[in-house]
Amino acid sequence: MCPRGYVRLRAGRPARLVFDRREDSSCSEEVVIPGFGIRRFLPSHQRTSVELPAPRAGTYEFTCGMGMLRGSLVVEED
C-alpha cells in the first residue's frame, strides 16, 4: 500500500505520467525525475505527458524544479 504522494507502477512496463498544471506558481513549472534523467517544463493550465521507459522495481523520487513539491514513483514486481 502506498501513502499519499506516491504513484504506483509495474516493473518492466513503460509508463506515461500526465501532469495537469492548473496554476501559475513558478515552483510548479518543472518536474524533475532524477532516476530517469528527466527534467520537463510544465506549461501553466495545460497537461504534459512524460514517458518513462520500462523501470526496474524500486522507489524513484520526483520533485518540482525547486525541490519543494515532492512525490515518489513506487515500481513493483507483478
N, C-alpha and C positions, 0 to 999 in steps of 0.2 A: 504494500500500500504506500502511495506517495503523498507526502504532505503538500500543502498549498505551495504554489510557485514552482511546481515540477511538471514536466511533460514526459509522459511515458512513450518509449519507442521500442520496437523489437530489433534485436541484434540481427545483422546480416541483411536487413531490408532498407533500401533507400527511403528517404522520407522528405516531405515538404512541410516546412513550417510557414504559416501565414501570419504576419504581424499586421494588425489593424490599428494604425495610429490615429487616434481621434482627437488630438490636441496639438498645440504648438510649442510646448516646452522644449528648450534646447537639450535638456537631459535625455529625452527620449528620441532624439533624431538619429540615433545609430544603435545597431545591435552588434555585439562582439561575441563570437563563439570561438575562443582560443583553441580548443581541442580539435577544431576543424579548419583553423586558419581563416575564419570568416569574419569580415568586418563590413557591414552593409548599412548604407544610408537608408533611413525610413522617412519618406516624404509625409508631411502632415496631411491628415484627412484622406489617406489612401491605404490600400492593402499592398503589402510587399511580400512576395514569396521568396523563401530561402531554401534551396535544395541541399540536402545532406546526402553524402554517399552512404553506402551500407556500413553503419557503425559497428564496432565491437561492443560487447557488453561492458558497462561501466557507467559512471556518472560524469557528465560534462557540464561545466558551469557556463552560463551566458550572462552578460551584463549590458547595460547601456554604455555609451562611449565614455561616460564619466565614472562608471563603476558604482553608481548609486542604486540603480534598479537592477535586481538580480533574480536569477532563477536557475534551474538545473534541468538537464535532459537526462532522464534515467533510462538507460538502454538495457533491456532484459532479454535473456535467452527465452526461446519458446517453451 
